[in-house]
Amino acid sequence: MRRLLVLGSLAVALVIFLPFSGFLTARNAATTTTTQCSTNDGISQPITGPIPTVSGLTSAQVQLAKIIWSEAHRLQDQLHGPADQAAVIGIAVASQESTLGANPAIARPNADGDAGPFQQRQLPGWYGTLAQVTNPAYAATTFFLGHTITAAQAVAAGTRPAGAAGYHITGLADVRNWPNLDIIDAADQVQRSAFPDAVADDIPLARQLVAKFDAGKGKSVASLPNAELTTATCGGTTTPQQMAQTVAIGKAVTPVEQYTITATFGEVGSWARYHTGLDFAAPIGTPVRAALSGTVTHAGFGGAAASWAGDYVTIKHADGTSTLYAHMSAIFVVSGQAVSTADRIGSIGVTGRSFGPHLHFEAYPKGVQPGAIYRATDPAKWLGQHDVVGRFSPGDR
């Protein structure tokens, strides 16, 4: 009898451990490769790539985040929105649901049948098999694009399917106007969490990771439009690869590459006294870049400009001056982070007191706190002092 009990215990242990060990093996092996090009059977192809070091995270956690970032870029045409913004949402959710894969419980289904880095249901008629939802690339792709129930899955589903054959489980791409939503709201429309605000604490880390992946080996790639990124064939699918952009040290750039000026410094009209910045109009999701290298002193909501700027970034430069970037739909930097000229820091939006998608750009002299709007200086003159040529009058590009 005792022998039977021992054998039974070993069998149970194997059932629990084998899927878990397989998941850990896949994650630990990922310290030197990136999995991408996932297919519907859950199989991925490895591509080599550097894994940056992030304080407080293991290489396996950073690797998982990089896979999510890579999938967001691979699927950008289907997402119909900025890849980096999608990556921030995906990484934040995976961080909240599984501590970026560090929670060992994700290797086996919980009481609801959920497993994997996004805690996706692996019961028949839901997201996929256990092998699929614990595959980081498959899980990320499903988070971004959703999943349509096949006829075979519907037949096998029994009494707890997501829906009949043809039913589509929502992914980020299915969320209407997701690039213009608050990150917490966009995440919840995919994840449907009982505690949607729980993801808020994970957003700064997600932004930090995306900024690191964009930068690569110290190269600024985030300022380049995704259409300009070089590609490499991977299982018949093109995947974005990083491209370096050389920027002269000390010379600034416009904070938006393609734009229309819609308001200039000193204009009077709907403003309390006068317009305190330069407005660069462009579609929602257009990259916003650091006009000059420096240190991020604010990233997000709140602070001195909370009453009007929405989500914004401020950067202090080596000459003591500061710049402010307002109304953004997404932010990819964190306070205290060093940025180079032309590094992408966020995306154009309509957050805060804004009546259309644009970047409100301000410049502040040395010693003045950004947000003290009537102590701001003309940003067109600031750009000129840093070797940016332009008239910056309404209608200019």
N, C-alpha and C positions, 0 to 999 in steps of 0.2 A: 504493500500500500504506500509506504513511504517512497519507494522507488517511483511509483506512478505519479505521486505528487511532485517529485523533483523534475521528472520528465515533462509534466504538464507546465510547471513554472518556466522551464527552459523554453518551451514552445511559445508561451505567451511573450517571454522576453524577446525572442527572435522576431515575432510578429510586430512588436513595438519598435525594436531597434533597427531592423533592416531598412524600412523606408526613411527613418531618421538619419541613419548613417549614410544612406545614398544621397540624401539632400546635403548633409555636411560635406561629403566628398565633393559634390558638385560645387559647393560654395568655397571650400578650401582650395580646390584646384584653380578657382577663379582668380587667385592672387597674381597670376601671370598672364591670363588671357581674358578676353571679353567675349561673352556669348551674344550672338546676334543672329539675324536672319532666321527667326523661329518659324516653324511651319505648324500646320494644324495638328500634327501628330506629336507635338511637344519636343521634337528634336531640334537642337540648335547647332550652329556651326561656330567654332571659335575663331576670333581674330585677335591678334596680339595688340597690346596697347598699354601705356603707362597707367599705373594706378596711383594717384596722388595720396600723400599722407594727410590725414585730417585728425586733429587732436580729439581724443575721446572716442574714436571709431576704430574698429579693426579693419584690416585690409578687405576682409570678406564683406563687411557692411558697405564700405566705399565701392567695392566691386558691384554689389547689387544696385547701388544708386547709379553707377555708371551705365549699367545695362538698361535701366529705366530711361536715363538720359539719351542713350543711343537709340532705343526704340522710338522715343518721341521724335527724334530727328529723322529716322527712317520712315516714319509714318506721317510726316508733316503734311503732305498733300491730302491725305485722308482726314487729318485732324482739322483742316481749314482754320488754322490759327498758329500762333508762334510756338515753335517746338520747345524753346526754353521755358516758356510759361507752362506748357503742358508737362514738361519734366519736373518743374517745381511742384505742381499739383500731385503728380504721381509719386515722387520721392517723399513728399510730406505724408501722403496716405500710407505708404509702405513703412515709413518711420513710426507712425502712430499705431498701425495694425500689428507690426511684427518687430519693431525696433530694428528696422532694415535687415531682417532675417536673423537677428541674434537670438530671438526667442525660440528655443528648441521645440516648443509645442506646435509650431507651424508645420512640422514635417508629417504630422498625422492629423486626421480630421478631429475637430472638437465635437461637442454634443449636437451642433446644428449641421455638421458635415462640412464645415469650413476649414480650409488649409491653405498653406502657401504664404508668400510675403504680403499679399493683399487680402488674405482670408476670404478666398473665393470658394463657393460651394462646389464640392466635387461629386455630389450625388448625381445619378443619371438624370438627364434633362436639365442640367444646370451648366456651369462653366466648362467643365471638362473632367478628365480623370484625375486621380491623385497625382500621377506622374506629370500631368500637364500643368496643373495649378501650382505645383511646387517647382516647376521650371521657371526661373526668373524672367526669361525672354517671353515665353508664352503668357505668363501672368501679366506682364507689363502690356503686351499687345492687346490682351483681352480687356485690361483696364481702360486702355485708350479707345479701342474700337468696339467693345462689347462682344457679345456672342449670340449667334442665331441657333436655335434648337433645331437639330436635324430630325428627320423622320425616324431614324434608327434610335436616336436618343429618346425621342418621345415614346416609342414603343417600350423601351426598357425602363422608363422613368417610374412606373408604378403610381403611387398616390401623391408624391411630393415634387412634381416637376415645376420648373419656373413657368412653363406654359406649353401649349400645343406645338406641334411641328411648325416651324416658321416664326415662332415667337422670338423676339430679339431682346436680350438683356442689355440694358443701357450701358454704353461706354462714354468716355468724355466727348468723343466726336459727335455723339447724338444729343448732347446738351446744347440747347439753342443759345447762341451768342455767348458761349462759355468764355471766350477771351476777355469779354467785358464784365464778367462777374467777379465778385470777390472770391479769392482763392478758397475760402472756407465753404462758400455756397456752391462753387463748381465741384469741389471734392464731394460734398454731401449728395449732390444730385447723381453721382455715380455710386458712391459707397453706401448711402442711406443709413448712416450711423445713428444709433440712439443718442449719441453724444457728439453732435457735429462740431462743436467748438473745441473738442479735444485735439483736433489737428492743428489748431492755431500755434501751439508750442513747437510744432515740428517745422513750421514754414521757414523761420530764419536759417535753420540747418540746411533745408532743401535749397534755399537760395545760395548759400555758401558753396554747397557741392556743385550746383550748376555753374556757378562762376568759375570754380576750379576746373571743371571739365572743359568749359569754353576756352579757358586760358591755355590748357595743355602744358607744354614745356616752356612756360614763360612767354608764350606767344599770344598776341591779341587776335582772336578770331571772332569774338562775339559781336564785333561791330560790323562784320560782313553780312550782307543779306544771305539767307540760306541758299538762294539760287546760285550764288557765286562760289559756294563751297565745292571743292573737287570731290569726285565720287570714285568708289572702287566697287567692282562687281562682287557680289556675295550671294551665291546660290541663285543667280539670275535677278537679284534685287540690288539696286544702287543704294549705298549707304554713305552718309556724309563723312568726310575726313577733314581734319583741321588744316587750315591754310594760314600762313603767317602774314601779317601786315606790318610793314615797317613805317614807323611814325617818327619824324624828327623830334629829338628831345628839346623841350622848351617851346615848341610851336604848337599852338592849339588847333582844334578842329571845331566845326560847327557841331552842336550836340545831336543834330539829326542830319542824315546825309541827303535825303531827298525831301523837300519840304516846300511850303508856301508860307510866307510871313503874313500873318493876319492882324497883328497888333504890335506896336513899337513902344519903346520906353517914353513916358511923358504924355501919351495920348490921354485925352479927357473924354468922358462919356458915361458908361455904366459903372465906372469904378468910383470908390468913395472919394478919392482926390484926383488921382491920375494913375495910369497904368505903370506898374513898377518893373516890368520885364519885357522880354521879347518872345512872342508867340510863334512857334514853329508848328504849323498845321500839317498833319499827315494821318493816314488811316490808323485805327486802333491796332496795336500789336507791332507797329513800326519800331525798330530798335532805337533806343536812346543811348547815347554813348558819352563817356566822360570827355568834356571839352579839353581838359588838361589833366595831367597826372597829379595825384595827391592822395589824401587820406579821407575816407568816408567818415563824416561826423554825424550823420543821421541817415537812417534807411527805414522807411515805413510810415505809419500814421503817427500823429501826435507831435509833441514838440512845439516850437515857437510858431510854426505855420499851420498848426492843426485846424484852425478855423476856416481855412480856404484852400489849402494846397492838396488835400486828399493824401494819396500815397506819394511821398516825395523823398528825394535824396539830396543831401548837401555834401560838398567836397571842399576840403581846405587844401590849398595849393602851396607850393614851396615859397612863393613870394608873399604869403600871408593873406592873399585874397581868397574868397570863397565863391562857389557857384551853387545855385539851387535849381533843382529839376522837379517840376510839380505836375500833378494830375495823372500819374502813371497807372497803368493797369496791372503791371507786374514789376517787381524789383528783384534784381539778381545779385545784390551785394549786401553786406552787413556792416554795421557801424564798427569802425576801427580797421577796416580792410584797406589795404593799399591798392590803388588802381592806376593803370597806365593811360596815357592819352589814347582815346578812341576805344577803350574797353567798353563793352556793353554793360550798362548798369540797370537797364530796365526796358519797358515798352510803353509807348504812348497809350494814353487812355483818357477817361473823362471823369476820374475820381475827384472829389472835392467840389469847389465852386467852378464848374466848367460847363460850357454850353455847346461843346463840340470837341471831337478828338484833337488834341494838340499838346505840345510840350510848352509850358510856361517856364522860361529860363531867366534866372536873375543872377546878378553879379554883386558882390559885396566887397568893400575895401577892407584892408587889414584892420583887425580889431573890432569889427562889427559882426554881431551874431546874425547868421542867416535867418530870415524870418522877420527881422525888423525892417519891414518892406519900404518904409519911407526914408531909410538910410541906404537903400540900394543905389548902385550907380548904373549908368547906361550900359547894358551888356554888349551892345554893338561896339561901343568904344573899348570895352574890356577885350572883346575878340580882336579888335584892330591892334591893341597894344601887344597882343600875343600872336601877331603875324597872320591873322585870318583876314583875307581880303573880301570885302562885300559891302553893299550899301544897306542891306537889311531893312528895306522899306516894304510896305504892303505889296504883295504880288511877286516879290523876289523869290528866287529859288537858289 
